[in-house]
Amino acid sequence: MATVGRGAQAPARWQLVACGLALFASCLLAASAGAFVSTLPPLFSAALTLDPAARLPAPTRYSYRGIHTTVMPGLEEPLRTRLEARVPAALGDVLAFYRTELRKLGWQERQDNATVTADRARLAFVSPIGPATLELERKDGSTAVHLVQKNSDVATRTNVLPEPGQAKLVFSNIGETDAVLEINERTIPRPAGANAVALDLPPGKYPYALSVPSRPATTNMLTVAAGDSWELTVGRDGVAWPPLQLY
């Protein structure tokens, strides 16, 4: 099983992964369910009804809906599950729907992290399996839904759980040549086929560069929040993959 060493609180402390995380990036793909498009016109009633078939709570009325999961090799439970949806209803109605349905499932809203305006809402929860967030945005006559639930047990078992107050970054090189990551004033080389490394970072924005011989460096910006885990990977063809949020 792929494992990542848990770092100390210090932000620049790197640790070698115990076993076989050269395959980590290829195994931790976000498996996406297909999107479903409804042709039904908006209903006159503002009431929203729970869809019992939805993997995460969602109303039966929608114009788009998709589920995305981040999975670990050998484990059935996802590390992270994300629901994206567009609901033809007012933001206040969608917010009331989620507060009601999530409460029924034992999700506890963190009042200290709630932000609600006429056009946007962001709520944090403690769910029975781990932290979760709900983001709503009023857009084009509908309400966009972004609901994420993390599985703390899976993150602990696979050693991708960040230290308290920190974010975790995993650097993987599954290519056939050496790769180098430059981030947070550090230069981190990874030989071809070597184990991945993990770094605990304070929340913030970090410019980074990924490079391999005979190729221009790939530069980008990575924004990390406390409690998140991300992966940066150089693929088998030497091309840097976009950042992937693991947890």
The 8 nearest C-alpha neighbors of each residue, nearest first, counted from 0:
[[1, 2, 72, 73, 18, 19, 157, 20],
 [2, 0, 20, 19, 18, 23, 157, 3],
 [1, 3, 157, 158, 17, 16, 18, 0],
 [2, 4, 16, 158, 159, 5, 17, 197],
 [5, 3, 16, 14, 158, 6, 15, 17],
 [6, 4, 158, 3, 7, 159, 161, 14],
 [5, 7, 199, 4, 12, 14, 198, 8],
 [8, 6, 9, 12, 5, 162, 199, 10],
 [7, 9, 10, 162, 6, 199, 165, 163],
 [10, 8, 7, 11, 12, 199, 6, 200],
 [11, 9, 200, 199, 12, 201, 8, 198],
 [12, 10, 9, 13, 198, 199, 200, 183],
 [11, 13, 10, 9, 198, 6, 14, 7],
 [14, 12, 198, 197, 11, 196, 6, 15],
 [15, 13, 197, 196, 4, 16, 6, 12],
 [16, 14, 196, 17, 4, 195, 194, 13],
 [15, 17, 3, 4, 196, 195, 18, 194],
 [18, 16, 2, 15, 3, 4, 19, 194],
 [19, 17, 16, 1, 20, 2, 194, 0],
 [18, 20, 21, 1, 194, 22, 17, 23],
 [21, 19, 23, 22, 194, 195, 1, 18],
 [20, 22, 194, 19, 173, 23, 195, 192],
 [23, 21, 20, 25, 24, 26, 19, 173],
 [24, 22, 20, 26, 21, 25, 27, 1],
 [25, 23, 27, 26, 22, 232, 171, 28],
 [24, 26, 22, 23, 27, 28, 173, 234],
 [27, 25, 23, 24, 28, 72, 22, 71],
 [28, 26, 24, 70, 71, 25, 23, 69],
 [27, 29, 26, 30, 69, 25, 70, 24],
 [28, 30, 69, 68, 31, 67, 27, 70],
 [31, 29, 68, 67, 28, 69, 32, 70],
 [32, 30, 67, 66, 29, 68, 33, 65],
 [31, 33, 66, 67, 65, 34, 30, 68],
 [34, 32, 65, 31, 35, 66, 64, 67],
 [33, 35, 65, 64, 63, 36, 32, 66],
 [34, 36, 64, 63, 33, 37, 65, 62],
 [37, 35, 63, 62, 38, 34, 64, 61],
 [36, 38, 62, 39, 61, 35, 63, 60],
 [39, 37, 40, 36, 62, 61, 41, 63],
 [38, 40, 37, 41, 62, 60, 42, 61],
 [41, 39, 42, 38, 37, 87, 62, 43],
 [42, 40, 87, 39, 43, 60, 88, 61],
 [41, 43, 44, 40, 45, 60, 39, 87],
 [42, 44, 45, 41, 46, 40, 88, 87],
 [43, 45, 46, 42, 47, 41, 88, 92],
 [44, 46, 47, 43, 88, 92, 42, 89],
 [47, 45, 44, 48, 92, 96, 88, 43],
 [48, 46, 58, 45, 96, 49, 60, 59],
 [47, 49, 58, 59, 50, 46, 60, 96],
 [48, 50, 58, 57, 59, 51, 47, 56],
 [49, 51, 59, 58, 52, 53, 57, 48],
 [52, 50, 53, 49, 56, 54, 57, 59],
 [51, 53, 50, 54, 55, 49, 56, 57],
 [54, 52, 55, 51, 50, 56, 57, 49],
 [55, 53, 52, 56, 66, 51, 57, 82],
 [54, 56, 53, 57, 82, 146, 81, 80],
 [57, 55, 53, 54, 49, 100, 58, 50],
 [56, 58, 50, 49, 53, 55, 59, 97],
 [59, 57, 49, 48, 50, 60, 47, 61],
 [58, 60, 50, 48, 49, 61, 57, 47],
 [59, 61, 58, 86, 47, 62, 87, 48],
 [62, 60, 86, 63, 85, 87, 59, 37],
 [61, 63, 37, 36, 85, 86, 87, 64],
 [64, 62, 36, 85, 84, 61, 35, 34],
 [63, 65, 84, 34, 35, 83, 85, 61],
 [64, 66, 34, 83, 82, 33, 32, 84],
 [65, 67, 82, 32, 81, 31, 83, 68],
 [68, 66, 31, 81, 30, 80, 32, 29],
 [69, 67, 80, 30, 29, 79, 77, 70],
 [70, 68, 29, 79, 78, 77, 28, 27],
 [71, 69, 77, 78, 27, 68, 72, 29],
 [70, 72, 27, 74, 73, 26, 78, 77],
 [73, 71, 74, 26, 70, 0, 27, 1],
 [72, 74, 71, 75, 0, 70, 76, 1],
 [75, 73, 72, 76, 71, 70, 77, 153],
 [74, 76, 77, 73, 70, 71, 72, 78],
 [75, 77, 74, 78, 70, 153, 150, 71],
 [78, 76, 70, 79, 69, 68, 75, 80],
 [77, 79, 150, 70, 69, 153, 149, 246],
 [80, 78, 149, 69, 77, 246, 68, 148],
 [81, 79, 68, 148, 147, 67, 149, 77],
 [80, 82, 147, 67, 146, 66, 68, 83],
 [83, 81, 66, 146, 145, 65, 147, 84],
 [84, 82, 145, 65, 144, 64, 66, 81],
 [85, 83, 64, 144, 63, 143, 65, 86],
 [84, 86, 143, 63, 62, 142, 61, 144],
 [85, 87, 61, 142, 141, 88, 62, 60],
 [88, 86, 141, 41, 61, 142, 85, 140],
 [89, 87, 86, 141, 142, 90, 92, 93],
 [88, 90, 92, 91, 93, 142, 141, 87],
 [89, 91, 93, 92, 142, 94, 137, 88],
 [90, 92, 94, 89, 93, 95, 117, 88],
 [91, 93, 95, 89, 94, 90, 96, 88],
 [94, 92, 96, 90, 95, 91, 97, 89],
 [93, 95, 91, 97, 96, 92, 90, 98],
 [94, 96, 92, 98, 93, 97, 91, 99],
 [97, 95, 93, 99, 94, 98, 100, 92],
 [98, 96, 100, 94, 99, 95, 101, 93],
 [97, 99, 95, 101, 96, 100, 102, 94],
 [100, 98, 97, 96, 102, 101, 95, 103],
 [99, 101, 97, 103, 102, 98, 96, 104],
 [102, 100, 104, 106, 103, 98, 97, 99],
 [101, 103, 106, 105, 104, 99, 100, 98],
 [102, 104, 100, 101, 105, 99, 106, 98],
 [105, 103, 101, 102, 106, 100, 126, 127],
 [104, 106, 102, 103, 107, 127, 126, 101],
 [107, 105, 126, 102, 101, 125, 104, 124],
 [108, 106, 125, 124, 105, 126, 109, 102],
 [107, 109, 124, 110, 123, 106, 125, 122],
 [110, 108, 124, 111, 123, 112, 107, 113],
 [109, 111, 113, 112, 108, 123, 122, 124],
 [110, 112, 109, 113, 123, 114, 108, 122],
 [113, 111, 110, 109, 123, 122, 114, 121],
 [114, 112, 122, 110, 121, 111, 123, 115],
 [113, 115, 121, 120, 122, 112, 116, 119],
 [114, 116, 120, 119, 121, 113, 117, 118],
 [117, 115, 119, 118, 120, 114, 121, 90],
 [116, 118, 119, 115, 90, 91, 120, 137],
 [119, 117, 137, 116, 136, 90, 120, 135],
 [120, 118, 136, 116, 135, 115, 117, 137],
 [119, 121, 115, 135, 114, 134, 116, 122],
 [120, 122, 134, 114, 133, 113, 115, 135],
 [123, 121, 113, 133, 132, 112, 114, 134],
 [122, 124, 132, 109, 112, 131, 108, 133],
 [125, 123, 108, 131, 107, 109, 132, 130],
 [124, 126, 130, 107, 106, 129, 131, 108],
 [125, 127, 106, 129, 128, 130, 124, 131],
 [126, 128, 129, 105, 106, 125, 104, 130],
 [129, 127, 150, 126, 151, 149, 152, 130],
 [128, 130, 151, 150, 126, 149, 127, 125],
 [131, 129, 125, 149, 126, 124, 148, 132],
 [132, 130, 148, 124, 147, 123, 125, 149],
 [131, 133, 123, 147, 122, 146, 124, 134],
 [134, 132, 146, 122, 121, 145, 123, 147],
 [133, 135, 121, 145, 120, 144, 146, 122],
 [136, 134, 144, 120, 119, 143, 145, 142],
 [137, 135, 119, 143, 142, 118, 138, 120],
 [136, 138, 142, 118, 141, 90, 143, 119],
 [137, 139, 141, 140, 142, 136, 143, 118],
 [140, 138, 141, 137, 142, 87, 143, 136],
 [139, 141, 138, 87, 137, 142, 88, 89],
 [142, 140, 87, 138, 86, 139, 88, 137],
 [141, 143, 137, 86, 136, 90, 85, 138],
 [142, 144, 85, 136, 135, 84, 137, 86],
 [145, 143, 135, 84, 83, 85, 134, 146],
 [144, 146, 83, 134, 82, 133, 135, 147],
 [145, 147, 133, 82, 81, 132, 144, 134],
 [148, 146, 81, 132, 131, 80, 82, 133],
 [147, 149, 131, 80, 79, 130, 81, 132],
 [150, 148, 79, 129, 130, 78, 131, 151],
 [149, 151, 129, 128, 78, 152, 153, 79],
 [152, 150, 154, 129, 153, 155, 149, 128],
 [151, 153, 155, 154, 150, 156, 128, 129],
 [152, 154, 156, 155, 151, 150, 78, 157],
 [155, 153, 160, 151, 159, 157, 152, 156],
 [154, 156, 158, 152, 153, 157, 160, 151],
 [157, 155, 153, 154, 158, 152, 159, 2],
 [156, 158, 2, 154, 155, 159, 153, 1],
 [159, 157, 3, 155, 2, 160, 156, 154],
 [158, 160, 154, 157, 3, 161, 155, 228],
 [159, 161, 154, 155, 158, 162, 228, 151],
 [162, 160, 167, 166, 226, 165, 159, 163],
 [161, 163, 165, 164, 8, 160, 166, 7],
 [164, 162, 165, 161, 226, 225, 8, 166],
 [163, 165, 225, 162, 226, 166, 201, 202],
 [166, 164, 225, 201, 162, 163, 200, 161],
 [167, 165, 225, 227, 200, 226, 161, 199],
 [166, 168, 228, 199, 161, 198, 200, 229],
 [167, 169, 229, 198, 197, 230, 228, 199],
 [170, 168, 197, 230, 196, 231, 229, 171],
 [169, 171, 231, 196, 195, 232, 230, 197],
 [172, 170, 195, 232, 21, 231, 173, 233],
 [171, 173, 233, 174, 232, 21, 191, 189],
 [172, 174, 235, 234, 21, 192, 233, 171],
 [235, 175, 173, 234, 237, 172, 176, 191],
 [174, 176, 191, 235, 173, 177, 192, 237],
 [177, 175, 191, 174, 178, 190, 211, 237],
 [176, 178, 190, 191, 189, 211, 179, 175],
 [179, 177, 211, 189, 210, 188, 190, 172],
 [178, 180, 188, 210, 187, 209, 189, 211],
 [181, 179, 209, 187, 208, 186, 188, 182],
 [180, 182, 186, 208, 207, 185, 187, 179],
 [183, 181, 207, 185, 184, 180, 206, 205],
 [182, 184, 185, 205, 181, 207, 206, 11],
 [185, 183, 182, 181, 186, 11, 207, 205],
 [184, 186, 182, 183, 181, 187, 180, 11],
 [187, 185, 181, 180, 188, 182, 179, 184],
 [186, 188, 180, 179, 181, 185, 189, 182],
 [189, 187, 179, 178, 180, 190, 186, 177],
 [188, 190, 178, 177, 179, 193, 172, 191],
 [191, 189, 177, 193, 192, 178, 188, 176],
 [190, 192, 176, 177, 175, 193, 174, 172],
 [191, 193, 173, 21, 190, 194, 172, 174],
 [194, 192, 190, 191, 21, 189, 195, 172],
 [193, 195, 21, 20, 19, 16, 196, 192],
 [196, 194, 171, 20, 170, 16, 21, 193],
 [195, 197, 15, 170, 16, 14, 169, 13],
 [198, 196, 169, 168, 14, 13, 170, 3],
 [197, 199, 13, 168, 167, 12, 200, 11],
 [198, 200, 167, 10, 166, 6, 165, 168],
 [201, 199, 10, 166, 165, 167, 198, 202],
 [200, 202, 165, 10, 166, 203, 199, 225],
 [203, 201, 224, 223, 225, 165, 166, 200],
 [202, 204, 223, 222, 201, 205, 224, 200],
 [205, 203, 222, 221, 223, 220, 206, 202],
 [204, 206, 221, 220, 207, 222, 183, 203],
 [207, 205, 220, 219, 221, 182, 204, 208],
 [206, 208, 182, 181, 219, 218, 220, 205],
 [207, 209, 218, 181, 217, 180, 216, 210],
 [210, 208, 180, 217, 216, 179, 218, 239],
 [209, 211, 216, 179, 178, 217, 208, 215],
 [210, 212, 178, 214, 177, 213, 179, 237],
 [213, 211, 214, 210, 177, 176, 178, 215],
 [214, 212, 211, 215, 210, 216, 237, 176],
 [215, 213, 212, 211, 216, 210, 237, 238],
 [216, 214, 217, 210, 213, 211, 212, 209],
 [215, 217, 210, 209, 208, 218, 214, 211],
 [218, 216, 209, 208, 210, 215, 239, 219],
 [219, 217, 208, 207, 216, 209, 220, 206],
 [218, 220, 207, 206, 208, 221, 217, 205],
 [219, 221, 206, 205, 207, 222, 204, 218],
 [220, 222, 205, 204, 206, 223, 219, 207],
 [223, 221, 204, 203, 205, 220, 224, 202],
 [222, 224, 202, 203, 166, 221, 204, 227],
 [225, 223, 202, 227, 166, 226, 203, 222],
 [224, 226, 165, 166, 164, 202, 227, 223],
 [225, 227, 166, 161, 165, 224, 164, 228],
 [228, 226, 166, 246, 225, 224, 167, 223],
 [229, 227, 167, 246, 245, 166, 168, 244],
 [230, 228, 244, 168, 245, 243, 169, 167],
 [229, 231, 169, 243, 168, 242, 170, 244],
 [232, 230, 170, 242, 169, 171, 243, 240],
 [233, 231, 171, 240, 172, 170, 239, 234],
 [232, 234, 239, 172, 238, 237, 240, 173],
 [235, 233, 174, 237, 238, 173, 236, 239],
 [174, 234, 236, 173, 237, 175, 233, 238],
 [237, 235, 234, 238, 174, 175, 233, 173],
 [236, 238, 234, 174, 235, 233, 239, 211],
 [239, 237, 234, 236, 233, 240, 235, 211],
 [238, 240, 233, 232, 234, 237, 209, 217],
 [239, 241, 232, 233, 238, 242, 234, 231],
 [240, 242, 243, 239, 231, 232, 230, 219],
 [243, 241, 231, 230, 240, 244, 229, 221],
 [244, 242, 230, 229, 245, 241, 231, 29],
 [245, 243, 229, 246, 228, 230, 242, 227],
 [244, 246, 229, 228, 243, 69, 230, 79],
 [245, 228, 227, 79, 244, 149, 78, 229]]
